[in-house]
């Protein structure tokens, strides 16, 4: 919390929930805020799971999309469940065993546009699984950049970064944290306990910042809309 407060100027609000993606029962979780916008939540990681971010994909019907996951060869880690006051969710693995969560939000916070840019799919040299995600969500491949995906609305939602991923998994969704200034964020990252990951990025897709591990070891990247590379 202290790290992202310094780097991204987030504030926080403690909430109580009766369920989580991990099925932990009643516990507190932390909402990350930017003004009236809640962009993420922080919760305790189970001992069997590495620290890291889980990408949420907003869908109109979680149950319908879960059936599509099964047809496309993905794995359902947790079937659709209700988080009272928050929404309906399901935990999924894609074809490269990358974890993400389906979400149908039922809270009053606006769509988080100030805290995160398009997520980055670090693929360990593999493809982004464009067929899987376009069929699952109706996303489109950006015609001018085969490494990008667009939502049906035309907004960019994902970028692919082919790299040597040091974690155990074949691939991972990495959040793109928006910052006011890349130069300021770089200084704050370096002085607040973060470290770069040892990845070898394909030069063809290195038009945005590299990947950083926060003090807890969770990978993230700076907002791709910035023109200066980290």
Phi and psi in degrees as a GROMACS rama.xvg file:
@    title "Ramachandran Plot"
@    xaxis  label "Phi"
@    yaxis  label "Psi"
@TYPE xy
-63.7229  -40.9583  UNK-2
-60.4754  -53.2949  UNK-3
-71.9987  -24.634  UNK-4
-62.9985  -40.6708  UNK-5
-70.8448  -48.3729  UNK-6
-77.0578  -43.054  UNK-7
-113.74  1.13232  UNK-8
62.9166  33.1313  UNK-9
-77.8868  149.862  UNK-10
-114.94  175.929  UNK-11
-139.329  154.404  UNK-12
-139.971  128.058  UNK-13
-83.8945  129.436  UNK-14
-122.93  164.629  UNK-15
-120.436  133.08  UNK-16
-132.282  153.375  UNK-17
-93.7402  -2.49898  UNK-18
-159.81  157.506  UNK-19
-136.823  175.101  UNK-20
-58.1062  -31.7647  UNK-21
-87.5869  -3.19547  UNK-22
70.8643  40.9132  UNK-23
-84.6172  -6.02044  UNK-24
79.438  -162.548  UNK-25
-67.9392  122.862  UNK-26
-156.541  162.619  UNK-27
-79.7296  148.224  UNK-28
-137.658  162.248  UNK-29
-111.213  124.462  UNK-30
-84.9712  134.742  UNK-31
-93.5659  126.23  UNK-32
-117.853  145.74  UNK-33
-135.416  101.26  UNK-34
64.8218  -125.666  UNK-35
-93.3853  10.1481  UNK-36
-103.019  130.533  UNK-37
-106.776  110.972  UNK-38
-96.4221  -20.051  UNK-39
-161.546  173.903  UNK-40
-135.031  146.603  UNK-41
-109.697  132.129  UNK-42
-144.936  162.365  UNK-43
-66.3716  135.588  UNK-44
-86.0567  132.555  UNK-45
-61.5138  154.283  UNK-46
-62.9261  -23.8498  UNK-47
-84.5413  -5.66774  UNK-48
-117.541  137.228  UNK-49
-68.2512  147.853  UNK-50
-60.7276  139.38  UNK-51
168.773  174.587  UNK-52
-90.689  148.127  UNK-53
-114.219  123.504  UNK-54
-73.7663  134.503  UNK-55
-104.391  134.275  UNK-56
-115.699  119.5  UNK-57
-77.1693  128.619  UNK-58
-132.564  156.251  UNK-59
-75.1135  -23.5407  UNK-60
-150.603  105.207  UNK-61
-61.0794  -41.6919  UNK-62
-65.7617  -39.0146  UNK-63
-65.75  -43.0549  UNK-64
-68.5421  -34.9308  UNK-65
-60.0793  -41.1292  UNK-66
-62.6703  -36.1343  UNK-67
-67.3881  -38.894  UNK-68
-56.6227  -47.4683  UNK-69
-61.3699  -41.755  UNK-70
-66.3308  -33.6527  UNK-71
-86.2448  -2.28618  UNK-72
95.6162  5.9485  UNK-73
-75.2672  174.681  UNK-74
-119.212  133.096  UNK-75
-92.2763  109.428  UNK-76
-78.8883  -40.0869  UNK-77
-141.998  125.033  UNK-78
-63.7265  163.001  UNK-79
-50.9637  135.546  UNK-80
-144.418  157.549  UNK-81
-97.4044  135.582  UNK-82
-112.023  102.239  UNK-83
-53.705  129.305  UNK-84
82.8066  -8.48752  UNK-85
-114.936  -51.8923  UNK-86
152.353  -163.18  UNK-87
-113.899  132.883  UNK-88
-133.381  167.801  UNK-89
-154.484  144.392  UNK-90
-100.288  132.077  UNK-91
-132.273  148.755  UNK-92
-113.576  133.771  UNK-93
-82.9617  -168.493  UNK-94
-70.0747  -15.7366  UNK-95
-104.269  17.4081  UNK-96
64.508  32.2674  UNK-97
-89.1033  126.358  UNK-98
-82.3524  135.009  UNK-99
-151.511  171.044  UNK-100
-128.809  135.375  UNK-101
-84.9434  144.881  UNK-102
-144.248  135.917  UNK-103
-120.285  100.119  UNK-104
-74.1769  141.121  UNK-105
-132.434  36.4577  UNK-106
-112.266  177.535  UNK-107
-97.3903  1.78286  UNK-108
-75.5043  145.722  UNK-109
-71.7217  166.017  UNK-110
-58.6867  130.314  UNK-111
-75.9115  100.513  UNK-112
-106.886  -18.4297  UNK-113
-91.7229  -18.9447  UNK-114
-97.4951  -27.1955  UNK-115
-136.216  141.539  UNK-116
-96.593  -169.142  UNK-117
-57.0344  136.387  UNK-118
-68.4924  156.6  UNK-119
-111.524  128.02  UNK-120
-98.009  106.627  UNK-121
-87.7592  115.434  UNK-122
-110.614  7.25761  UNK-123
54.3195  36.9269  UNK-124
85.6246  -8.73876  UNK-125
-85.4453  174.371  UNK-126
-78.1702  165.038  UNK-127
-71.8944  -5.30039  UNK-128
64.6187  47.7223  UNK-129
-57.8677  -40.0205  UNK-130
-62.0859  -41.2092  UNK-131
-61.1186  -50.5477  UNK-132
-76.4523  -31.8397  UNK-133
-69.3917  -39.2698  UNK-134
-71.8431  -34.4274  UNK-135
-70.9635  -43.9348  UNK-136
-116.218  -4.54114  UNK-137
75.9319  18.8757  UNK-138
-69.8959  161.39  UNK-139
-121.776  146.404  UNK-140
-76.7907  128.732  UNK-141
-67.7093  118.247  UNK-142
-62.0248  -30.5012  UNK-143
-89.5589  -6.91258  UNK-144
-148.683  99.6612  UNK-145
-65.5576  -6.87616  UNK-146
-94.5141  4.8727  UNK-147
-120.484  154.292  UNK-148
-125.788  143.293  UNK-149
-114.96  146.013  UNK-150
-71.6802  164.802  UNK-151
-55.8677  -25.3771  UNK-152
-75.0627  -11.4793  UNK-153
96.7555  -5.19597  UNK-154
-78.3432  140.755  UNK-155
-67.855  133.671  UNK-156
-119.365  -22.3313  UNK-157
-153.382  147.996  UNK-158
-129.26  149.122  UNK-159
-101.935  135.81  UNK-160
-126.84  107.207  UNK-161
-78.1509  119.632  UNK-162
-154.366  164.993  UNK-163
-84.2093  108.489  UNK-164
-91.4321  119.216  UNK-165
-76.2572  -11.961  UNK-166
-75.1178  174.211  UNK-167
-72.0153  -28.063  UNK-168
-78.6051  162.33  UNK-169
-73.5163  -27.2843  UNK-170
-157.774  170.831  UNK-171
-159.959  147.447  UNK-172
-86.8648  127.312  UNK-173
-119.628  127.669  UNK-174
-73.7299  149.15  UNK-175
-105.294  106.062  UNK-176
-86.457  124.414  UNK-177
-77.3027  136.804  UNK-178
-132.112  155.192  UNK-179
-69.8453  -35.4208  UNK-180
-145.345  125.808  UNK-181
-64.2241  -38.6129  UNK-182
-63.9106  -44.9886  UNK-183
-65.0775  -42.5423  UNK-184
-63.2542  -39.716  UNK-185
-60.8868  -43.4738  UNK-186
-64.6234  -43.658  UNK-187
-67.2046  -39.453  UNK-188
-59.806  -45.1258  UNK-189
-67.7234  -28.5616  UNK-190
-99.2804  1.42216  UNK-191
-122.092  27.9368  UNK-192
90.2741  8.19364  UNK-193
-88.876  167.484  UNK-194
-147.379  149.501  UNK-195
-73.7029  149.419  UNK-196
-82.9436  156.265  UNK-197
-91.4723  82.8752  UNK-198
-119.778  149.88  UNK-199
-111.613  102.654  UNK-200
-83.3322  138.92  UNK-201
-62.6089  125.541  UNK-202
-59.0868  -28.2179  UNK-203
-66.8904  -23.1289  UNK-204
-118.779  18.9504  UNK-205
-95.2956  52.1662  UNK-206
-100.797  7.18812  UNK-207
-136.923  -178.306  UNK-208
-69.7014  157.529  UNK-209
-76.684  177.686  UNK-210
-96.3449  139.059  UNK-211
-122.858  144.419  UNK-212
-102.528  127.224  UNK-213
-71.6804  176.106  UNK-214
-59.4346  -19.9828  UNK-215
-90.9673  -0.749941  UNK-216
90.5522  3.93692  UNK-217
-83.172  126.208  UNK-218
-76.8687  144.917  UNK-219
-153.218  170.597  UNK-220
-135.521  159.289  UNK-221
-80.3745  158.76  UNK-222
-51.148  127.113  UNK-223
-70.0394  -12.4774  UNK-224
-74.2675  -15.5467  UNK-225
-71.3575  139.904  UNK-226
-84.2321  -15.4114  UNK-227
-95.7363  126.926  UNK-228
-74.9702  139.691  UNK-229
